[in-house]
Amino acid sequence: MPSRAGTRAMREVPATLSSLCDNTHPKPELQEPVFGYPTAGIYGYTHAFGGYAGAHAQYVRVPFADNDCFKVPEGVADETALFLSDAAPTGYMGADFCNIQPGDVVAVWGCGGVGLMAQQSARLMGAERVIAIDRYPERLQMAREHAGSETIDYTQVDSVLEVLKEMTGGRGPDACIDAVGMEAHGTGSQYAYDRVKQALRLETDRGQALREAIMACRKGGTLSVLGVYGLIDKFPMGAIMNKGMTVRSAQQHGQAYMDRLLTHAQKGELNPAYLATHRFSLEDGPRGYDMFKHKTDGCVRAVFAP
């Protein structure tokens, strides 16, 4: 019989961790030098993640469609279903990673589509308070209206950390969710440092939001990282270790959450359709992407109709 250690070594990645699939990356040798092991292939995510084309076209090739397609139940509108494939499962996963208990305070960096969904999902899972951090007034307003979040405009305060301490009686949030990632905007010397390092091609990421979330989280709390990262500098690992924090992160495990999300949508408990602030034809795609990238005209999500 195989040894116990050998049996553990032969275990497959659990089926619920779909973004870690062993079988969908056609060129795993591209990732192994960077990550140690390849992840799943991801649509529209460059050749490093399999080279699969994205989905903004009239016809889309869908590998493994028998595993990726879900029936939309009656009563769930098209735009609601649309965002159940993108922003909603990512935000929901981020809240799920926090193991939220009744009475918890959850802070979310970012009020884009994923951040807003993380805030609403935290509420669904029992958080007593949700605090949202961003700089765009229209997005902070959406956080208040649709997620019932308390909000912080980080450009209007001297220190997000100090404001969060004051809001939580000096304790800090029980869980912090980074829904921003490697292109974080910020203020102060650390942001200037990141911009200089990027200009000199010495790092790829601006980690302001992630660093703030680590520093703000209470002792023994949870950090949930939804933002995408590559190479980050000045990562405060000492704070994570000395505060006994739990860190969870992943690319979206969409299939694992879809049944729950469809049920929430059918019951009216989660409706992400309001994220569709702008609608375009495919021919207007470049303009829509430009608005989304630069966050002009209050654009949160641009929807394209063939």
N, C-alpha and C positions, 0 to 999 in steps of 0.2 A: 504493500500500500504506500502511497506517497506520504511524505512527511507532512506534519501540520503546517510548517512554514511553506512547503511547496504548494499545498492546497490554497493557502492565502494568496500566493503569488499568481495562481491561475484564475483567481476570481476576475470576472469581467466588471467593467464600470457599470454601476446600477443603471437600469433603463431610464430612471427618472432624471439622470444627469445627461440629457440629450446633447448638450453642446460639447460634451466630452466623448462623443461616439468614436469608436475605434475604426469604423468602416467607411466613413464618408469623405475622408480627405484623400484625393487621388495622388497627391505628391507629399507624403508625410516627411520626406527628407528635407523639405524646405523649412519645417518648423522645429524638428528635433534639435538642431544646434542651438536654438534660442530658448525653447521651453523644456527640453529634455524629452518630452513625448508630444506627439501631435494631438491637436484638438479635432473636433469635427470640422467638416467643411461648412462654410457659412456664405449665404448668398450675398453677392455684391461686396465682398470683404477682401478683395485683392487676391493675388495668387498665393500669398502666404497662407490663406485660409481656404485654398482649394480652387480658386479661379472661377467660381460659379458666377454667372451673370446675375445682376440685380433684377428687380421686378417692375421697373418703371418702363414697361413696353406693352404693346397690344397683345403679344403672345409671349409666354414665359415657359421655359423648360423647367420642370420641377422633378428633380431626381428623388426617388424614395417617396413618391406622392402618396402611396398607400399608408405611409406612417405619418405624413404631414398634413393630411386633409381632415377637416372636422366639419360636421354638418351643423349649420347655423339653425338654431331652433326658431320656431314661430315667435314673433313678437320682438325679435332683435333686428334693428334697422341696419342697413348696409354700412353706414359710416361708423356705427357702434362696433359692428363685427370687424371692420377694417382695422381699428385701433386695438382690438383684442389680439391682433397678430403682431403688434409692435410695441407701442409704448406701455400698454396696460400690463402685459405679462412681465415685462422687465421691471416696472415699478412694483408690481405685486410680489415678484420674487424678492426684490430688495427688502420689502417689509416682512416677508416670510422669514428671511434670513435673521431677522432681529429677535425672533422668539418673543414676541410682544406679550406682556402680561397686563392684566387690568391695572390701571393707574400709571402706566409707563408714559414717559415724555420722550417723543421721538423728534429729532431735528433732521431736516432734509436740506442739503445744499443743492440748489437748482430748482427752478420752477418752469422748466420746459416740460414737454410731454411726459417724459419718464419721471421727472421729479413730482409733477402733479399727481400722476398715478401712484407713486410711492406714498404720497401724503394721504390720498383717499384710501389706499389699501391699508395703511397703518391704522386709520380710523376704523375700517371694517374689522380689523383684527383685534381691536379693543384698546388702542392707545387712548389715554385720557386727554393728552395734549399733543399737538403737532406744531412744530415751529419751522417755518420755511425761510430760507436765506437766498436772496437774489438781488438784482439791482434794477430790473425793469418794472416800472410801476404797473403796467398792464398785467404782467405775469403774477406779481404779488397780489394784485386784485383778484385774479382768477384763483389763486391759492386760498384767499379768504372766502370767496364766494362758493367755490366748488368743493373744497376740502375742509373748510372751517379752520384753517390754519392761522396761527399767529405769525406775523411776518417781521423780518428784519431786512432792511435795505442796507447792505454792507457798505455802500458808499456814503452813508449818512451817519455812520458810527465810527468811533475811534478803534474799537476792538470788538469783533464778533464774539470772541471768547468771553470777554468781560460782560457783554450783554446777556449771553446765555447763562453765565453764572448767576447774574442778577435775577433772571427769569426763573431759575430753578433753585433758588435759595442757596446758592453757592455749591450745589452738588454736581451739576452738569446733567445733560440729557442721558437717559438710560440707553438709548441707541442713537447712532448717527448714520445717516445714509448719504453717500456721495453720489449724486446723480448729475455730476458735471463732467469730470474726466480731465483729459490731458490738455484741453484748450481753455482751461479756467482763466477768467479775467480776475483781477484782484487789485489791491492797493498796497502801498508801502514797499519796504525794502526787499522783501522776499519775492514779490512780483517782479520788481525791477531786476533782481538777480536772475530769475528764470528767463526773462526776455533776453538778457545779455547772453546767457548760456545757449539759448536757442539760436541767436544770431551767429554765434561762433561755432554752431553745430557740435556742441559738447553735451547736449541733452535734447530729447525730443519733447519733453512734457513740461507743462506749467502746473505744478501740483499744489497751488494755493488752497483750493477747496479741500483736498484730501488731507493736507497738513492741519488745517483748521479743525476738520472733523475729528482727527486723532487727538488733538490737544483738548478739544471741548468735551469729548465723551467722558462720562463719569468713570470712576474706578470700578473695574469688574463689568463694564458695559460692553456693548457690541457695536462694531463698525461694519457696515454693509457697503461694499464698494460696487457700484453699477457703472461708474465712469470707465471709459477705455483708457488704458495706459500702455506705454512702451518703456522708455528708459527715463526714470525719474531720479533727481538728485535731492539731497537733504531730506531723506525719508526718516521721520522720527521713530525708528524702531524701538528706541529706548523707552519712549512714552508708552508704546503698546505693551512691552514686556513688563515694565515696572508697575503699570496700572492694571495688569492682569486682564487685558481686553481680549475679546473674541473677535476675530476678523473673518468675514465670509465674503466671497466674491465669485463671479462667474459670468461668462456670456449667458444670454438668456436661455433657460431650459424651458422653451415655450410649450412643448407638448405636455410637460408635467402639470402645467397650470390651466390648460385650455378648458377642460371640463368644468373646473371651478369657476373660471371667468365667465363662461357662457351661462352658467347657472346664476351667477351674480347679475349679469346683464338682463337675463330673462325676468328676474325678480325686481329689476329696477334699482338694485343696490349699487351698481357701478355702471355708469354710462359715459364713456370717454368721447362721445361724438363732439362735444364742445371744443375739443382740441383742434378741429378742422376750422381754422380761422380764415383760410384762403383756399379758393378752388380755381384750378387751371385746366386747360386742355393740354394734351401732351406737347403740342406745338409751342406752348408757353412755358415748357419745362425749365429752360435756362433762367427765365425771369423768376419763376417760383423758387428755384434752388437758390438764386441770389438773395431773394428776400428772406428765405429761411436761414441761410448762412449768416447774413448780417443782421437778422432780427429786426428788419425794418417794417414799418406799418403794423406793428403788433403781431407779426407772424409767429405763431407757435408751431403749427403744422400746415403744410401745403398739400392739398389733395389733387391728384391728377385723374381726369376722366378720359379714357380712350374715346 
